Amino acid sequence: MAIQKSEGIILRKQDLRETSLILNIYTRDFGKIKGIVRGVRGSRAQGLAVGGGSLEVFAHDEIVFYERKQSDIYTVSQCDLLDFFYPIRGSLEKLAYASYIVELVDSVTALGDKNIEVFDLLLNSLKLLSGESSSRRVTRIFEIKLLHLLGLMPTLELCASCGLRVDASARFSFRHGGLICGACLASDNQARPILQGTVKFIEHIRTSPFEKVARVKVASEVGRELEGILRKFLDFHIERRLKTLEFLKEIEK
């Protein structure tokens, strides 16, 4: 691969030896990549063209990188900061939710699976989180939109078990991945009731452009139910436990 340039958002970083870093970066043009950044740590740090804060998690950067022989880890040769999202880093609550959002993206996306819509959703959600919007509401919008873009949305119009249209008596089944009708309740005795307001909110967020849902209001009971359902639903699709969930639990107490 020739030298490449793309916008990217840092999802995760880890130390490598004494002076280098390994970064997981979600790029606009190449999807998620893993890159090595050499000579940026310790007393011997040198060389790489980086902007202040550009290597921090959820920083928005313009990066230059190139392929390494016989490796799926790229070498990052330049990393220029575009947005550090200072308002997020100045609030413990916003920081917790932003950290959760990028860890979620890192967990549900594969290396090299390009999806410009996922990149735009991630960037727009961080920008929204930097403003006055509720952190919880931004995060619920992000989760629903992400599930939709990745083809993981729960089935809400038809029974997820038999395929027939459901009514207001339907329950939500994590096992089947959506609503199930009364005739199918025996197939999952752990299916839970769900408010019609919650179902309508999910569908509204899924079908509406991001800019039109940025200021949407949600009733407190719908918000609480939605949070519980989405977190448990995501657990069914994520192989590893998200570290940031424990941080969020402490923040939400």
N, C-alpha and C positions, 0 to 999 in steps of 0.2 A: 504494500500500500504506500502511495506517495504521502507526503506531508499533508495533513488535513487540518481544517479549522472549523469550529462549530461553537455555538453557544452551549453551555452546559450548567447544570446545577449539581453541586456536590451532595451526594447521598450519604456517603460514609468515608471515613478515613482511618487508617491504621498505620502504626509505625513499622518501618522496615529497617532493620539494622540500626546504625547509630545516626545516620543523616538523612534517610529517605522516607517517603510515604507511599502507601498504596491507596488510591482513591477509587471509589465507585462513583461514576458521574453519569447523570442522565442527560444526554445531548439531544439537541433538536434534530440533527441530521443523521445520527447513527444509532439512536436508542441508547441503552445503557452500555457503558464501556468500563473497563477496569484499566487504570493507568498508574504507572510508577513515576514518581516525582523525586528526582535525585538531588542531594546536596542542599536540602532546605531545613535541616534540623541540626541542633547542637552548635558547638563552637566552630565547626568546620563547614558550616553552611555557606554555600557559594553558588553563583552561576545562573540559576534559573530566573527567567524574567517573570516575576509574579507581582501582582498588586497587593497592597496591604489587606489581609483578611481573605484573599481569594481561595485559600486552601481550607477554609472553615466549612463545616457542614451547613448546607442549604445556601451557601454563597452562589450567586449567579455570575458566571464568568464567560469570557471568550477564551477558548483553549486551542492550542496548537499541539498536535500529537502525531506520532507515526508508529508504524508497526515494528515489532521486534521479531527476529527470526525464531520460528518454532515456539511461539508463545502467543496466548490470547490476551496478554497484558501489554498495553501500548506504553510507549514512552511519551510523557507529557513534557514538551520543551518550552511552553509559554502558557501563562495563565493570568489573564488580565481581568480584574474585578469590574463587573458591570453594576451590581447591586448587592450590598451587604445586608439589607433589611434591618437597619439599625433599630426601628421601633420594636421589632420582634425580640431582638437581643436585650432590649432594655426592660422587658417584662417577663417574669418567670412563667406566667400563664401562657403567653404567646410562644415563648421558647419551647415549652413542653409540647404544645400542639404542633408547632412547626417541625420539631424533632420527630414526632409521631408520623406526620405526613410523609417526610422523606424516608423514614424507615419502612413505612408501608409500601411506598413505591419500590424501594430496593428489594423488598420481600416478594412482591408479586410480578416482577418483570424479569425477563431473561436477558442475558448479554446479547447485544446485537439485534434485538427485536425492535426495529424502528417504529415509533408511533408519535408523530408530531403533535397529535391531539393530547396525548398524555403529557408531553413536555409543556404545552401551552396551559393545560389544566394546572399542572404543578406550579408553574410560574405565576399564573393569575391568582391562584389560591394564596401563595406567599405574599403577593402584593396586597390582596384583600385583607389578609391577616395583619399586615403592617398598618392598616387603617383603624377605623373605629368599630368595625363589625365584630360581633360576638365570635370569640374563638371557637366555641362549640358549634355554632351554626355554620361557620366557614368549613369546619372539619366534617360535619355531616354532609354538606354539599359536595365536598371533595370526595368523600367515600362513595356516595351514590354515583357521581359522574365517573369515577375511576372504575367502579364495578361495571358500569354500562360500556365504557370504552374497551374493557378487557373481555367483554362477553360473559361476565359472571353475575349479571343482574338476577335477583330472585324473580320467579314467575309470579305475577300478581293478577293478571286478567283471567287466566285459566288455571284449573287445578293442576298442581305440579305432579300429581300422581296419575290421574285418569284423563286429564286434558279437557274436561268439560268446564264451561264457564262457571265462575264462583259468584256467590252473593255475600251479603254482609255477615253471614254466620261463619264464613270460612276462617280457618285458623292458620297460623304461620308455622310451617314445618322446616326446621333446620336440616333434618334428614333428607327431605325431598327437594329442598332449595326453593321454597316459596309457599304460596297459599295452597291449602288443600280443602276440598269440599267436605260436607258432613258425611257423605257416603264413604269417604276414604280415611276418616279419622282413626279407624281401627288400625291402620297401617303405621301410625305414629302416635302413641299415647302421650308423647311429650310435646305435641304441637300446642302452641299457645294462642290465646285470643290476641287480636290486634285491632286497634282503633281504625275506623274508616278514615279518620283524619291523617293517620300515619301512612296509610296506603296512598291516599291522594297526594300527600306531600312528596313521597318518593317518586310518584309518577310525574308530578309537576317538575321536580328537579331534573329528572331523567330527560324529559322531552323539551325543556326550555333552554335557550342559549345562556351561557354562563353570565353574561352581562345583565340578563333579565332576572336572574335569581340571586344576585349578589346581595340585595337588600331585602329579600323575602323574609317575612316574619313567620314564626312558628309558635304555636301554643305550648306552654310549658309541659303539659302532660304528653303531648305528641313528641316533643323534644327528648324527654326522658325515655319514653318507650323506644323511639327511633335509635337512640344511642345504644341501648341494651341489645336491640335486635341486630343492628349493623355490626357491633363488636363480636357478637357470638357467630353471626353469619360469616364474617371474615375469618374467624378462627378455623372454620371448616375448609378454607382455601389457602391457608398459610401453613407451611411446614414447620416453621420455628416460632416460638413465642417472642413477641415484640418486646424488647427491653424497655421501650418508652412507655408501655402501658402501666407499669408500676409507678413511673414518674407521674403519669396523668392521674392515677388514683390518688396520689398524695396531694396533688394540686386541687382536685375536685372535692376533697373532704370539706 
